[in-house]
Amino acid sequence: MNKTFIDQLFTFLGTPYGIILVAFGLLAIVKATKDRPTGWLLFSFCCFAASLNKYKDQWIREAPQLVFPLQQIRAFGRPLAIVLLILLLLLAFQTQSNWRRWIIPPAIKYLAYVQAAIFAKTILYGDQEFAIISALTFGGILVMLQRGPGRWLADDKNFHLAIKSIAVAGLIFVVVNTYQYILNPQAITFTQGRFLGTTGNPQHAGVLLAATIPCLMFLIQGIPNWTFTKNFWSALLLATIYFLLLSGSRTGILMGVVSILFFYRNNGKAWFQVILFLALIAAIVVPFLQPENLSASSTGIGTNVSDRFTSTSNTREVVWNGLLETFMNNILFGAPLAQGGRLGYGENSWLSVGAALGLVGFIPMVMMGWESVKMILQLNQLANRNSYYFFQSSAVIAGLGSLLVGSCFEAFLLGNITFSLLAFLTYLMMGGYLLEVDRFRTYHASIEEEYVEDVGIYQ
């Protein structure tokens, strides 16, 4: 299968799409060396490409065809993401170092330990070629983030661009799937009538949409007056919530709620506005979710969508119990590799690590979670102490909090190059920037205060 991937990569590079992408990518690199927004835009395209996938299960071996050119783009989703990653690496190596010293937060380092354990176990007992490709991919992402976006995050302007890069990735997803939905909705709603878009399944679509909500709220909140730009981001947020509801992903809905709770955690006026906003959304969307309005002939969305939001069934209990039992029976090094020489994961990032790697992987995974929570607490203190960074901190808190909650229901933290993983790492990088800026300014403020006191003594 790895040879198939390599063949796909070289096949893609030989297609007109691949040639055009490389040509435009190289031009973008030249432009991005002097124009930082171009680099962030290239990162947005990489995030979107990482979300491309085809649905497949034991009953559906081939997903319905998408309209041109989405079918061709989705067919080369993984090679497209790898090519964009390589282009970003080329750009990253041209980025000069700056004042920052702690670019990679501890949480990312612990997640790298988990990935290293996955790589080691796979290369020793399973598919060695797959392990090498996975290690190179994840390693490339870390190097790209450290030398590229990590160094770009050297001022508040680039923090704003980082926020916008995730929002733009969501914008691309919404625009692309709106285009598909208008021309042929059945091709992206064929899984029990649930919206999955150009991702691999409705859960992935829900997580992607939910992960962009904190960035959209930040962009909307940062504009005081109702200008065209604010209306634009507000419309995108409405479309994001609409597609999120149509995905039928309870995980995505929960992540969206957590984002709003964390973003407006101590703002009563904002809470009132949010309640009015959600009431408006419900008044517009809920009628379309009624069974009589959800016929395949009219919208392509089945009644399973509305039924999922009222269902109290626990669809993950059996999987979680199985993962926990596997973890307890293979406490040190995890269960043997699944058929095909690869580690198998269930619907929980944390239990999946325990079941697949035992304590060898579970301990660094827990440390990664703790460092993420610690960053959230530190950012909350920064927001309360410095009102200038309140919304910046709130966006990262909401993003990290929602993705951590979502990781308890999906194993997306264990991927190699997926949108949810890139979004999680980007939120960590943005949080690391805010904390380092705070430490830098606090240190220099203390030095200046000591200087003034010393001068006062001699006067």
NORCORGI-V870661 format. One record per residue. N is the residue number from 1. PSI is psi in degrees with one decimal (* if undefined). Layout:
n={N:N}
psi={PSI:PSI}
This chain:
n={1:2:3:4:5:6:7:8:9:10:11:12:13:14:15:16:17:18:19:20:21:22:23:24:25:26:27:28:29:30:31:32:33:34:35:36:37:38:39:40:41:42:43:44:45:46:47:48:49:50:51:52:53:54:55:56:57:58:59:60:61:62:63:64:65:66:67:68:69:70:71:72:73:74:75:76:77:78:79:80:81:82:83:84:85:86:87:88:89:90:91:92:93:94:95:96:97:98:99:100:101:102:103:104:105:106:107:108:109:110:111:112:113:114:115:116:117:118:119:120:121:122:123:124:125:126:127:128:129:130:131:132:133:134:135:136:137:138:139:140:141:142:143:144:145:146:147:148:149:150:151:152:153:154:155:156:157:158:159:160:161:162:163:164:165:166:167:168:169:170:171:172:173:174:175:176:177:178:179:180:181:182:183:184:185:186:187:188:189:190:191:192:193:194:195:196:197:198:199:200:201:202:203:204:205:206:207:208:209:210:211:212:213:214:215:216:217:218:219:220:221:222:223:224:225:226:227:228:229:230:231:232:233:234:235:236:237:238:239:240:241:242:243:244:245:246:247:248:249:250:251:252:253:254:255:256:257:258:259:260:261:262:263:264:265:266:267:268:269:270:271:272:273:274:275:276:277:278:279:280:281:282:283:284:285:286:287:288:289:290:291:292:293:294:295:296:297:298:299:300:301:302:303:304:305:306:307:308:309:310:311:312:313:314:315:316:317:318:319:320:321:322:323:324:325:326:327:328:329:330:331:332:333:334:335:336:337:338:339:340:341:342:343:344:345:346:347:348:349:350:351:352:353:354:355:356:357:358:359:360:361:362:363:364:365:366:367:368:369:370:371:372:373:374:375:376:377:378:379:380:381:382:383:384:385:386:387:388:389:390:391:392:393:394:395:396:397:398:399:400:401:402:403:404:405:406:407:408:409:410:411:412:413:414:415:416:417:418:419:420:421:422:423:424:425:426:427:428:429:430:431:432:433:434:435:436:437:438:439:440:441:442:443:444:445:446:447:448:449:450:451:452:453:454:455:456:457:458:459}
psi={-32.5:-38.3:-36.3:-42.0:-44.7:-41.3:-41.3:-40.1:-48.6:-33.8:-43.9:-42.1:-24.8:-7.9:161.5:-36.4:-44.6:-43.1:-43.9:-43.0:-47.5:-42.9:-50.0:-34.1:-43.4:-39.1:-38.9:-37.3:-44.3:-43.6:-37.6:-22.1:-24.8:-12.4:95.4:-36.2:-30.9:-38.5:-42.2:-34.1:-39.7:-37.9:-38.2:-43.9:-36.5:-41.6:-44.0:-44.2:-34.3:-18.8:-12.9:131.1:167.0:136.0:138.6:134.5:-168.7:-17.2:-34.3:104.5:-20.8:119.3:153.0:152.6:139.1:166.9:160.4:137.8:16.3:-35.2:-44.1:-38.2:-45.3:-35.0:-29.0:35.1:-52.4:-47.5:-37.4:-44.2:-39.7:-42.2:-43.5:-36.8:-43.1:-42.1:-40.9:-35.0:-42.6:-40.3:-39.3:-39.5:-11.7:-3.3:127.9:152.2:160.8:-155.4:-16.0:143.5:-23.2:71.3:-42.4:114.7:155.7:-35.5:-39.3:-36.3:-41.5:-36.6:-33.5:-35.8:-40.8:-46.4:-35.2:-37.9:-40.6:-45.1:-46.1:-44.9:-38.9:-39.9:-25.9:-36.4:-2.1:-139.2:101.7:-40.8:-42.2:-40.7:-42.9:-44.4:-41.7:-42.7:-42.4:-38.3:-51.7:-39.4:-38.8:-37.7:-44.2:-44.4:-43.0:-44.2:-39.2:-46.0:-16.6:-99.8:-33.1:-43.5:-30.7:-33.8:71.6:-2.2:170.8:-28.5:-43.5:-27.1:-43.2:-39.1:-33.9:-44.3:-46.3:-29.4:-39.8:-40.7:-39.8:-37.2:-41.9:-37.3:-45.0:-44.6:-45.3:-44.2:-46.3:-45.4:-24.9:-42.0:-47.0:-40.9:-37.6:-40.9:-37.2:85.1:-27.4:-31.4:-19.6:14.7:24.5:-9.8:88.8:30.0:8.1:142.5:124.5:-12.2:-141.2:14.7:-175.8:-25.9:168.5:-31.6:-43.3:-40.6:-42.6:-43.0:-43.4:-49.9:-42.4:-34.9:-20.7:-14.4:-44.8:-38.5:-40.6:-40.7:-39.1:-45.7:-36.8:-45.0:-29.1:-5.7:111.7:-37.0:157.1:76.1:178.1:-41.8:-43.6:-40.2:-36.9:-50.5:-33.3:-41.5:-39.1:-38.7:-40.6:-46.0:-37.9:-46.1:-38.2:-49.5:-32.5:-42.4:-41.2:-20.8:-20.6:17.8:107.6:-29.8:-45.5:-42.3:-44.3:-42.7:-40.9:-42.1:-43.4:-40.3:-47.0:-41.9:-44.9:-36.4:-42.5:44.1:-26.1:43.9:97.1:-41.5:-41.9:-37.2:-42.3:-41.8:-39.2:-41.1:-42.9:-40.7:-46.4:-35.1:-39.4:-43.1:-45.8:-40.5:-31.9:-42.6:-41.4:-42.3:-32.2:-15.3:-0.8:147.5:-38.6:-18.1:2.5:33.4:147.4:-29.3:-26.4:-46.0:-16.3:1.6:128.0:173.2:-14.7:-24.5:-54.9:-32.4:-33.2:-32.3:-19.7:-8.8:140.6:9.2:141.0:98.9:-4.3:-4.7:-44.8:-43.2:-45.6:-42.7:-39.0:-41.9:-43.1:-42.6:-40.9:-41.2:-46.3:-29.5:-14.1:60.8:-32.0:-54.4:2.9:175.7:156.9:157.9:146.9:170.8:133.2:-2.8:25.9:157.6:140.0:142.8:148.6:-164.0:52.7:118.7:-37.6:-48.8:-32.1:-39.2:-43.5:-43.6:-37.3:-33.1:-8.9:-157.6:-24.4:-37.1:-29.0:-37.8:-52.1:-28.3:-42.7:-40.1:-37.0:-44.1:-41.9:-43.1:-34.8:-44.7:-40.2:-38.6:-41.1:-44.7:-41.6:-38.9:-34.4:-39.8:-41.1:-43.2:-38.9:-27.8:-31.7:104.2:-23.9:-34.7:17.8:-52.8:-32.5:-48.1:-38.9:-38.1:-43.3:-42.1:-46.4:-41.9:-49.5:-44.6:-44.4:-39.7:-35.0:-41.4:-45.4:-31.2:-17.2:-12.0:-10.6:152.4:36.2:-16.1:-10.8:7.8:172.0:-49.4:89.3:160.1:-46.2:-39.4:-45.9:-39.1:-43.9:-45.9:-37.0:-41.6:-40.5:-41.7:-41.3:-40.7:-40.6:-38.4:-47.7:-42.0:-36.4:-37.3:-42.6:-44.1:-41.2:-47.4:-36.2:-41.9:-47.6:-30.6:-40.0:-38.3:-42.9:-38.0:-41.9:-37.8:-44.8:-41.2:-42.2:-41.5:-38.9:-35.2:-44.6:-18.9:*}
